[in-house]
């Protein structure tokens, strides 16, 4: 079979630079769909195993030694139907077959409890590196490790679990502060080594951790530190605006990264727009990275396919393959249930799920947290029950080898309509995380009481979606504990989203959802004026002669206020930014509280926008500065 252009380029580089190679690193993260799913561009583990095997053989042939290092940045035991069925036994064996060397644990490694994790790690042939000083009995981790061995190390590794993910590690786990852990790692390893930090953090956490590396890296060559992250499912670009560089992949092997670490900088030629050839150096410490996508993976070996088919056989049921409805005419492209879509705006599939629950429960309002939707893929328009099982994983329970459906949605009757408005407003501000809701609201008025359907776990107030309990406590003027009790007293029944969709999906139409203005045009407009301001600011600043500290000070003093500043163009563009924010937040037209809320929502959208991380500037940070003082916003 002919190899893809990307894979061919990677193999050629290895051959050309064989004498300079420290290591070739294969980086994985967030893997729990194990089979080949062409429609979702998920190649599956048998193809990954074949690709790793081919790379290892090629490196050994060219370099005379096995220099392939395979690492994983967490979340492999869950969330998946397979993980629910066998508590991660199959995926652990697949990681062994892929010859993973090191892994940091993710929050979903605790989906099946500590006992299951202990058993899986006992079966694993890879080592766990992470920032803990205490673990439950029988779970072994290391703060730092060297590869290929302690005597002749080439790469030093550590693992970091961010505070957001640490919330799922309960009793028995004691974490070291991430920045302190990084400092110890840098001080404990030799400066000539490549350093790899496997992180399971939110994107913002990863970016903040850069400072800890930078503060201790004076004796370390540029780009010798690499952050290989997991936890986010929607990032497949490298963030190169600062050192160290951050790499992540799309979930479920939709992308993986191969980084070739070299002893010397890698020089190459590229053609400019005018046709001239220019020689460039790909980073100062010599590494080249390749992103592999679906077509870049090798064909699977028959032995691995057969083994996986046997492992998956208990999950296969003819009833699950039953087609609930064919939406090809109304939605030929299928349904977007990817995290970056469903956690930032209303989606067709999300609203359809809410409508099915509304019909099942006779509720006036249905609020389904986007964290309930776990498929993280484009579902085909011919929706099967199996798609629902993959999507609403937290409703699955395995008992005596059989998959059962449990309830996940509570129906509250007699809840004040005004409180429901408060809950909706609170959730819709949570752009970018699992608390953001998909919504159907069939009320014709807003007074009196109504019937509400919403997730059971969001009413408990002890998880990431506790914002709803907090909102109820604020509305009633009581403690969170009392708010939980009052909400629980209103529950009249519980239902399953899977069963509601199975019963009603064929009668539901695909909604025509116009993208909310704040998620597209307005956000693009804000980013555009911020970009224009920064271009003007940089031109006026003479950046080459200004220290970073002075640059940051001047940027804040200019962008955070309405004071006159030097340079008519800079002032005009700054005024355009702050004027647009004032207009969008209706500053001066509504209360300060409402203005603040509008800025909060805008801030969440820009913080989650890809241009904030792929563009020239950190637009999230710039927006927080530019909104300073408007509606009480303090950034």
TIFI-12273 format. One line per field, with one value per residue (C-alpha): residue in one letter; y, x, z; residue number from 1. Coordinates in steps of 0.001 Angstrom, whole numbers, always signed. Example, Ala and Ser with C-alpha at 12.3 -4.5 7.8 and 13.67 -1.06 7.14 Angstrom:
code <- (A_S)
y <- (-4500_-1060)
x <- (+12300_+13670)
z <- (+7800_+7140)
pos <- (1_2)
This chain:
code <- (X_X_X_X_X_X_X_X_X_X_X_X_X_X_X_X_X_X_X_X_X_X_X_X_X_X_X_X_X_X_X_X_X_X_X_X_X_X_X_X_X_X_X_X_X_X_X_X_X_X_X_X_X_X_X_X_X_X_X_X_X_X_X_X_X_X_X_X_X_X_X_X_X_X_X_X_X_X_X_X_X_X_X_X_X_X_X_X_X_X_X_X_X_X_X_X_X_X_X_X_X_X_X_X_X_X_X_X_X_X_X_X_X_X_X_X_X_X_X_X_X_X_X_X_X_X_X_X_X_X_X_X_X_X_X_X_X_X_X_X_X_X_X_X_X_X_X_X_X_X_X_X_X_X_X_X_X_X_X_X_X_X_X_X_X_X_X_X_X_X_X_X_X_X_X_X_X_X_X_X_X_X_X_X_X_X_X_X_X_X_X_X_X_X_X_X_X_X_X_X_X_X_X_X_X_X_X_X_X_X_X_X_X_X_X_X_X_X_X_X_X_X_X_X_X_X_X_X_X_X_X_X_X_X_X_X_X_X_X_X_X_X_X_X_X_X_X_X_X_X_X_X_X_X_X_X_X_X_X_X_X_X_X_X_X_X_X_X_X_X_X_X_X_X_X_X_X_X_X_X_X_X_X_X_X_X_X_X_X_X_X_X_X_X_X_X_X_X_X_X_X_X_X_X_X_X_X_X_X_X_X_X_X_X_X_X_X_X_X_X_X_X_X_X_X_X_X_X_X_X_X_X_X_X_X_X_X_X_X_X_X_X_X_X_X_X_X_X_X_X_X_X_X_X_X_X_X_X_X_X_X_X_X_X_X_X_X_X_X_X_X_X_X_X_X_X_X_X_X_X_X_X_X_X_X_X_X_X_X_X_X_X_X_X_X_X_X_X_X_X_X_X_X_X_X_X_X_X_X_X_X_X_X_X_X_X_X_X_X_X_X_X_X_X_X_X_X_X_X_X_X_X_X_X_X_X_X_X_X_X_X_X_X_X_X_X_X_X_X_X_X_X_X_X_X_X_X_X_X_X_X_X_X_X_X_X_X_X_X_X_X_X_X_X_X_X_X_X_X_X_X_X_X_X_X_X_X_X_X_X_X_X_X_X_X_X_X_X_X_X_X_X_X_X_X_X_X_X_X_X_X_X_X_X_X_X_X_X_X_X_X_X_X_X_X_X_X_X_X_X_X_X_X_X_X_X_X_X_X_X_X_X_X_X_X_X_X_X_X_X_X_X_X_X_X_X_X_X_X_X_X_X_X_X_X_X_X_X_X_X_X_X_X_X_X_X_X_X_X_X_X_X_X_X_X_X_X_X_X_X_X_X_X_X_X_X_X_X_X_X_X_X_X_X_X_X_X_X_X_X_X_X_X_X_X_X_X_X_X_X_X_X_X_X_X_X_X_X_X_X_X_X_X_X_X)
y <- (+0_+3440_+5576_+9035_+12155_+12994_+9517_+9413_+12764_+11473_+8270_+10220_+12585_+9645_+8159_+11469_+12389_+8916_+9841_+12904_+11343_+11326_+9821_+9759_+10387_+9196_+11213_+10071_+11509_+10932_+7542_+5404_+4595_+1646_+413_+1881_+4316_+5764_+8120_+9821_+9600_+7507_+4891_+2641_+875_-1957_+667_+2603_-572_-1256_+2307_+2221_-1177_+122_+3285_+1274_-1097_+1777_+3634_+479_-191_+3379_+4193_+772_+1028_+1256_+4975_+5098_+6458_+6190_+8390_+9046_+12151_+10523_+9463_+5941_+3940_+6130_+7439_+4756_+1926_-527_+989_+765_-2905_-4106_-1218_-537_-4048_-4057_-567_-1338_-4369_-2251_+339_-2529_-3769_-242_-418_+2763_+3598_+6367_+7819_+10444_+9595_+11583_+12273_+9560_+6897_+7106_+6447_+2877_+3418_+2992_-818_-1019_+1468_-535_-3697_-2043_-553_-3979_-5229_-2246_-2478_+1317_+3521_+6330_+9721_+12396_+15138_+13231_+12477_+9989_+7491_+4847_+1556_-522_+2309_+3127_+6388_+8211_+11984_+11891_+9258_+8930_+7179_+4803_+4283_+6099_+5243_+6688_+9020_+10876_+12145_+13117_+12849_+13944_+14051_+16860_+16634_+20106_+21367_+21014_+17271_+16735_+17148_+13559_+12161_+11789_+10367_+8853_+11188_+14061_+16355_+18586_+22128_+22021_+24883_+23489_+20098_+21631_+23448_+20222_+18411_+21022_+21133_+17327_+16596_+17282_+20419_+18630_+16280_+16815_+17278_+16089_+17044_+14891_+17076_+16431_+20028_+22485_+24632_+27709_+25682_+24413_+27933_+29225_+26406_+27747_+30383_+27706_+26127_+29508_+30615_+27590_+27136_+29600_+26775_+24842_+25201_+26658_+24085_+21292_+21315_+19986_+19976_+17092_+17529_+15896_+16641_+19026_+17108_+19818_+20950_+19551_+22479_+23306_+26481_+28141_+31730_+31134_+28536_+25710_+24629_+22832_+19906_+18201_+15872_+15401_+12614_+8968_+9021_+11461_+12987_+11887_+13652_+12276_+14428_+13629_+14925_+15828_+16609_+19586_+22125_+20916_+23131_+22975_+24998_+26463_+28513_+32050_+33512_+35150_+31847_+32393_+29498_+30326_+28212_+28076_+26351_+24396_+25510_+26109_+22814_+20452_+18758_+18296_+17371_+15648_+15420_+12117_+11958_+9133_+8453_+8448_+5291_+1900_-906_-3056_-6527_-9336_-10695_-7380_-6914_-10423_-9938_-6647_-8062_-10798_-8253_-6118_-9011_-8816_-5217_-6053_-6365_-6437_-4264_-1567_-1510_-713_+2549_+4968_+7406_+8484_+12244_+12233_+14656_+17185_+16782_+15024_+16017_+14311_+15775_+17621_+16346_+17424_+19054_+22374_+22674_+21401_+23243_+26642_+26874_+25217_+22284_+20366_+17071_+18716_+20446_+17241_+15361_+18072_+17876_+14092_+14537_+17260_+14909_+12106_+14237_+16895_+19463_+23156_+23559_+20994_+21785_+19101_+19859_+19482_+17330_+14595_+14284_+12131_+11006_+13844_+13156_+13782_+11297_+9909_+11107_+7555_+7538_+4165_+3246_+2452_+6163_+7036_+4489_+6014_+9527_+9220_+7038_+8115_+6390_+2993_+406_-3123_-5813_-9519_-8834_-6936_-3238_-1550_+1998_+4123_+7464_+10665_+13441_+14720_+16242_+19097_+20215_+23478_+25256_+29048_+30179_+33061_+30595_+28595_+31807_+32221_+28661_+29106_+32399_+30809_+27802_+29778_+31798_+28592_+28640_+26095_+23571_+20749_+22924_+24770_+23573_+22481_+23889_+23610_+26182_+25834_+28329_+30943_+33228_+33720_+34056_+31502_+28010_+25426_+21937_+21584_+18610_+18806_+16448_+14772_+15245_+19010_+19186_+17668_+20683_+18677_+18577_+20804_+21703_+22986_+26434_+25504_+24794_+27995_+29940_+28444_+29238_+32822_+33105_+31750_+33486_+30251_+27911_+25497_+22589_+23993_+24746_+21122_+19951_+22340_+21314_+17622_+18133_+19311_+16125_+14109_+11604_+10583_+9622_+8421_+10503_+7307_+5905_+9262_+9558_+5929_+6593_+9990_+10660_+9521_+12178_+15048_+17418_+18660_+22206_+25065_+26651_+30000_+30353_+32770_+36141_+36119_+32883_+34060_+37541_+39514_+37515_+37773_+41502_+41879_+39837_+41953_+45274_+43818_+42689_+46163_+47783_+45447_+45986_+49740_+49455_+47300_+49672_+52672_+50844_+50106_+46648_+45949_+48637_+47907_+45285_+42675_+44111_+47648_+46397_+44655_+47733_+50064_+47654_+47494_+51250_+51942_+49231_+49237_+52856_+55686_+58107_+59933_+58043_+58868_+58314_+59219_+55880_+53826_+55926_+55624_+51867_+51491_+53581_+51388_+48296_+49678_+51354_+48054_+46253_+49000_+48735_+44946_+44935_+47739_+49770_+52799_+51246_+48482_+47863_+47347_+43774_+43089_+44835_+42693_+39543_+40465_+41026_+37701_+35853_+37676_+36854_+33148_+33049_+34754_+32639_+29512_+30818_+29058_+32323_+33097_+30204_+29931_+33634_+36125_+37498_+36162_+37734_+36342_+38226_+41373_+41327_+41093_+44153_+46099_+45499_+46757_+49224_+48641_+47477_+46810_+44346_+43995_+41360)
x <- (+0_+1330_+2184_+742_+2758_+3073_+4212_+6656_+8140_+8539_+10265_+12557_+13564_+14433_+16576_+18290_+19034_+19568_+22906_+21422_+18298_+17918_+14453_+11225_+8266_+4741_+2238_-1329_-4039_-7717_-8242_-11256_-12892_-10740_-12158_-11730_-14573_-13982_-16981_-15548_-11950_-10978_-8438_-8685_-5964_-5096_-4036_-2132_-335_+636_+1897_+3990_+5377_+6382_+7984_+9920_+11276_+12231_+14071_+15880_+16962_+18166_+19642_+20871_+18915_+15345_+14818_+11021_+9341_+5532_+3728_+130_-1287_-4206_-7855_-7896_-10023_-13075_-15444_-16613_-19097_-16220_-14706_-18045_-18269_-14755_-13400_-10629_-9185_-9283_-7846_-5020_-4040_-4205_-1877_+475_+319_+1088_+4128_+3321_+6247_+4933_+1570_+108_-3286_-6331_-9488_-11428_-9031_-11176_-14474_-14639_-13158_-9761_-9925_-10405_-7587_-5294_-6073_-5528_-2182_-1157_-1747_-60_+3485_+3845_+4997_+2986_+4627_+2667_+2785_+1604_+3201_+564_-1644_-4140_-2497_-1235_-989_+2599_+3637_+6923_+7501_+10207_+11708_+14512_+14454_+15780_+17328_+18866_+22445_+22420_+19411_+18352_+14951_+13630_+9887_+7342_+3563_+1313_-2389_-3962_-6283_-9337_-8693_-7547_-11161_-11915_-9028_-10651_-9428_-5955_-4425_-2159_-928_+2136_+1509_+2084_+4599_+6588_+6649_+8001_+10756_+11837_+11753_+13919_+16371_+16599_+17375_+20402_+20244_+21480_+18466_+15254_+12521_+8969_+6074_+2997_+124_-3543_-4686_-7067_-5498_-5332_-3596_-1010_-283_+106_+2538_+4942_+6111_+7351_+9430_+10684_+11698_+13950_+15198_+18115_+20614_+18387_+18590_+15520_+12924_+14507_+11309_+8134_+4655_+2592_-922_-4306_-7734_-8903_-10401_-10547_-6928_-4695_-2365_+883_+910_+4176_+3663_+5877_+8291_+7876_+5709_+2444_+1143_-2239_-4298_-7920_-9505_-9651_-6619_-8226_-4760_-1525_+1821_+5266_+8190_+11702_+14236_+17573_+21029_+21369_+18909_+17038_+17498_+15207_+14295_+10903_+9584_+8350_+5348_+7637_+9322_+12602_+14017_+14844_+16758_+15141_+15863_+13005_+13437_+16653_+17130_+16456_+13111_+10634_+7007_+4453_+701_-742_-4407_-6707_-5126_-1584_-2058_-874_-3359_-4111_-2628_-5192_-4128_-4863_-8195_-9334_-8306_-10195_-13290_-13414_-12985_-15816_-18181_-19986_-20950_-22554_-26320_-28683_-31126_-28462_-27955_-31634_-32028_-34187_-34611_-32952_-32357_-30421_-32775_-32815_-29183_-27068_-23837_-24924_-24956_-22095_-21605_-17976_-17035_-15979_-19409_-21825_-20092_-20221_-23595_-26958_-26662_-29252_-28595_-28543_-31873_-33373_-32317_-33985_-37157_-37361_-36988_-39669_-42095_-41296_-41666_-44210_-41721_-41959_-38181_-35456_-31845_-29254_-25656_-23333_-21076_-23708_-22903_-19753_-19569_-17179_-17737_-19955_-22820_-24182_-27652_-29003_-29191_-29058_-29575_-25857_-25145_-27168_-25268_-21970_-23200_-24898_-22296_-23107_-26496_-24897_-24528_-23189_-24720_-24024_-22451_-25462_-25676_-28530_-29837_-30161_-31894_-29903_-32505_-34653_-38096_-38868_-42478_-43664_-40328_-40561_-40300_-38095_-35642_-35586_-34611_-31801_-30574_-30646_-28783_-26165_-25613_-25445_-22598_-20554_-19327_-16603_-17226_-19615_-21995_-23078_-26639_-28554_-32053_-35700_-38042_-41745_-43100_-45440_-45039_-42495_-44623_-45694_-44232_-43360_-42003_-38229_-36125_-32392_-29499_-29555_-25832_-26102_-28424_-25898_-23613_-20400_-19062_-17977_-21600_-22373_-23026_-26723_-26978_-25041_-27501_-30470_-28861_-28317_-31899_-33377_-30845_-29855_-26862_-25938_-26816_-30309_-30659_-29840_-32506_-35119_-34369_-34493_-37913_-39274_-38251_-41303_-39693_-36506_-35971_-33258_-32214_-31498_-34973_-36633_-34785_-35498_-39216_-39551_-36650_-38548_-41216_-38772_-37738_-34194_-34239_-33055_-30600_-29198_-25723_-25956_-24537_-22163_-20517_-19610_-19957_-19629_-16668_-14917_-15568_-14051_-10997_-10571_-10546_-8203_-5884_-5957_-5158_-2215_-775_-928_+406_+3382_+4250_+4228_+6051_+9345_+9264_+12960_+13947_+11373_+11832_+9056_+8120_+7842_+5903_+3361_+3095_+2418_-60_-2073_-1972_-3140_-5761_-7290_-8438_-9976_-7137_-5470_-2454_+375_-346_-3625_-3888_-3260_-5781_-8416_-8042_-8096_-11279_-12789_-12136_-13572_-16449_-17466_-17361_-19493_-22045_-22247_-22505_-25110_-23088_-25140_-28375_-28873_-27778_-24131_-24994_-26405_-23464_-21047_-22958_-22741_-18986_-18635_-20329_-18240_-15119_-16029_-16594_-13313_-11448_-12784_-12214_-9543_-8014_-7109_-4657_-3864_-3654_-847_-2076_-3751_-7138_-8615_-6060_-6442_-10224_-9961_-7701_-9884_-13044_-11395_-13640_-16692_-19679_-17476_-15304_-11839_-10429)
z <- (+0_-950_+2062_+2494_+1732_+5441_+6410_+3486_+4561_+8118_+6981_+4631_+7437_+9685_+6926_+6131_+9748_+11213_+12803_+14565_+16047_+19829_+19683_+17716_+20022_+19225_+21258_+22016_+24244_+25074_+23445_+24235_+20884_+19866_+16548_+13043_+12310_+8845_+8959_+12043_+10758_+13779_+12594_+15649_+17607_+15205_+12636_+15314_+16380_+12766_+12336_+15521_+14533_+11090_+12531_+15098_+12453_+10132_+12922_+13977_+10397_+9838_+13266_+14300_+17562_+18794_+19360_+19320_+22460_+22765_+25311_+26325_+28032_+29812_+29530_+28185_+30649_+29967_+28922_+26510_+26184_+26088_+29234_+30993_+30037_+30972_+33099_+30601_+30281_+26470_+26008_+28463_+26402_+23229_+24771_+25645_+22062_+20849_+23185_+25095_+27386_+29658_+30567_+32872_+34352_+33274_+35237_+33369_+34662_+37813_+36002_+37279_+40740_+42351_+42453_+38667_+38080_+40347_+38403_+35016_+36049_+37269_+33714_+32038_+30692_+30662_+33540_+35150_+35705_+37571_+40195_+43253_+46593_+47733_+45897_+47006_+48038_+45147_+42616_+41695_+40062_+39529_+39691_+36990_+34701_+32168_+28817_+27601_+31066_+34031_+33036_+29483_+29382_+26268_+27394_+30826_+31398_+33947_+34189_+35385_+36235_+36300_+39017_+36782_+36322_+39926_+41108_+40050_+42114_+45512_+48809_+48780_+46202_+47249_+44490_+44336_+43125_+39360_+39283_+42213_+40501_+37282_+39146_+40839_+37515_+35823_+38711_+38935_+35282_+33155_+30962_+27839_+27815_+26006_+28621_+27995_+30246_+29712_+30900_+31519_+31849_+30319_+27626_+29865_+32565_+30087_+28935_+32481_+33297_+30683_+33168_+35559_+32789_+31603_+35118_+35598_+32032_+31866_+31413_+29013_+25211_+23545_+22532_+24566_+26671_+25069_+26596_+25231_+26532_+26850_+28379_+25629_+22701_+20064_+19676_+16940_+16330_+18097_+20169_+19337_+20501_+23560_+24915_+25603_+22693_+23474_+21420_+21740_+19555_+18675_+20707_+19623_+17319_+14888_+15049_+16666_+16700_+15878_+16999_+15819_+18359_+16782_+18111_+15792_+14372_+11321_+8264_+5275_+2207_+1447_-1437_-840_-2631_-5208_-6013_-4148_-2133_+1479_+3991_+7410_+10712_+12224_+15833_+17649_+19459_+16625_+16492_+13675_+14197_+12009_+12536_+11370_+10413_+9325_+5907_+7342_+9427_+8228_+7443_+10486_+10871_+10700_+14097_+15818_+14015_+14963_+18585_+18821_+17107_+19739_+22550_+21169_+20481_+23879_+23070_+19759_+19752_+16782_+18684_+19069_+15298_+14700_+12820_+14800_+11936_+8708_+8703_+5408_+3659_+6482_+7615_+5003_+6776_+9975_+13470_+15113_+18659_+18957_+22227_+20717_+19065_+21670_+24527_+22836_+21065_+20543_+18124_+16143_+17930_+21349_+20790_+19362_+22512_+24629_+22544_+22991_+26760_+26678_+24967_+27390_+30523_+29444_+30754_+29865_+29838_+29220_+30059_+29200_+30120_+27146_+29350_+29038_+25302_+25078_+21426_+20474_+16767_+13750_+13962_+10709_+9622_+9896_+13697_+15411_+19038_+19105_+18481_+21563_+23643_+22495_+23211_+26608_+28279_+31795_+31501_+30954_+33679_+33230_+35420_+35019_+31637_+30318_+29517_+31347_+30952_+34072_+34489_+34334_+34080_+36941_+36381_+38776_+39059_+40574_+40215_+39917_+36319_+37408_+38967_+35731_+33923_+36443_+35853_+32080_+32291_+34544_+32290_+29055_+30562_+30937_+27340_+26648_+29417_+30227_+32249_+29099_+28330_+25282_+25754_+24708_+26258_+25375_+27903_+26499_+29511_+32243_+35360_+37990_+38155_+35525_+34923_+34354_+33220_+33890_+34751_+38132_+38688_+38129_+41145_+43528_+43700_+44243_+40697_+37832_+37115_+40606_+39105_+38932_+42658_+43343_+41190_+43054_+46410_+45318_+44060_+47298_+49533_+51258_+51577_+48808_+51068_+51589_+47869_+47045_+49471_+48090_+44494_+45430_+47052_+43677_+41817_+40769_+38395_+36601_+32952_+30583_+27568_+25627_+26234_+25509_+22187_+21309_+21824_+20160_+17774_+14672_+15329_+15930_+13161_+12693_+14085_+11914_+14307_+13300_+14805_+17741_+16851_+19799_+18660_+15180_+13748_+16972_+18251_+14894_+14980_+18452_+17467_+14325_+16222_+18857_+16071_+14469_+17803_+18449_+14960_+15500_+19053_+18009_+15193_+17533_+20314_+18539_+20121_+19576_+22075_+24794_+27513_+27896_+31291_+29928_+26894_+29176_+31410_+28490_+26898_+30109_+30701_+27138_+26636_+30139_+30171_+28173_+28872_+26020_+24724_+22387_+18729_+17100_+15303_+18466_+20405_+17690_+17480_+21268_+21389_+18683_+20825_+24048_+22216_+20619_+23976_+25542_+22746_+22880_+26675_+26517_+29009_+30052_+28780_+31333_+34913_+35799_+36739_+33274_+31606_+33620_+32598_+28916_+29194_+31014_+28150_+25535_+27535_+27652_+23883_+23052_+25574_+23815_+20267_+18241_+17059_+20660_+20482_+16786_+15970_+16337_+19677_+22829_+22140_+25347_+27430_+25309_+25671_+29449_+29421_+26995_+29040_+32242_+34044_+31839_+33871_+36867_+34933_+36456_+34095)
pos <- (1_2_3_4_5_6_7_8_9_10_11_12_13_14_15_16_17_18_19_20_21_22_23_24_25_26_27_28_29_30_31_32_33_34_35_36_37_38_39_40_41_42_43_44_45_46_47_48_49_50_51_52_53_54_55_56_57_58_59_60_61_62_63_64_65_66_67_68_69_70_71_72_73_74_75_76_77_78_79_80_81_82_83_84_85_86_87_88_89_90_91_92_93_94_95_96_97_98_99_100_101_102_103_104_105_106_107_108_109_110_111_112_113_114_115_116_117_118_119_120_121_122_123_124_125_126_127_128_129_130_131_132_133_134_135_136_137_138_139_140_141_142_143_144_145_146_147_148_149_150_151_152_153_154_155_156_157_158_159_160_161_162_163_164_165_166_167_168_169_170_171_172_173_174_175_176_177_178_179_180_181_182_183_184_185_186_187_188_189_190_191_192_193_194_195_196_197_198_199_200_201_202_203_204_205_206_207_208_209_210_211_212_213_214_215_216_217_218_219_220_221_222_223_224_225_226_227_228_229_230_231_232_233_234_235_236_237_238_239_240_241_242_243_244_245_246_247_248_249_250_251_252_253_254_255_256_257_258_259_260_261_262_263_264_265_266_267_268_269_270_271_272_273_274_275_276_277_278_279_280_281_282_283_284_285_286_287_288_289_290_291_292_293_294_295_296_297_298_299_300_301_302_303_304_305_306_307_308_309_310_311_312_313_314_315_316_317_318_319_320_321_322_323_324_325_326_327_328_329_330_331_332_333_334_335_336_337_338_339_340_341_342_343_344_345_346_347_348_349_350_351_352_353_354_355_356_357_358_359_360_361_362_363_364_365_366_367_368_369_370_371_372_373_374_375_376_377_378_379_380_381_382_383_384_385_386_387_388_389_390_391_392_393_394_395_396_397_398_399_400_401_402_403_404_405_406_407_408_409_410_411_412_413_414_415_416_417_418_419_420_421_422_423_424_425_426_427_428_429_430_431_432_433_434_435_436_437_438_439_440_441_442_443_444_445_446_447_448_449_450_451_452_453_454_455_456_457_458_459_460_461_462_463_464_465_466_467_468_469_470_471_472_473_474_475_476_477_478_479_480_481_482_483_484_485_486_487_488_489_490_491_492_493_494_495_496_497_498_499_500_501_502_503_504_505_506_507_508_509_510_511_512_513_514_515_516_517_518_519_520_521_522_523_524_525_526_527_528_529_530_531_532_533_534_535_536_537_538_539_540_541_542_543_544_545_546_547_548_549_550_551_552_553_554_555_556_557_558_559_560_561_562_563_564_565_566_567_568_569_570_571_572_573_574_575_576_577_578_579_580_581_582_583_584_585_586_587_588_589_590_591_592_593_594_595_596_597_598_599_600_601_602_603_604_605_606_607_608_609_610_611_612_613_614_615_616_617_618_619_620_621_622_623_624_625_626_627_628_629_630_631_632_633_634_635)
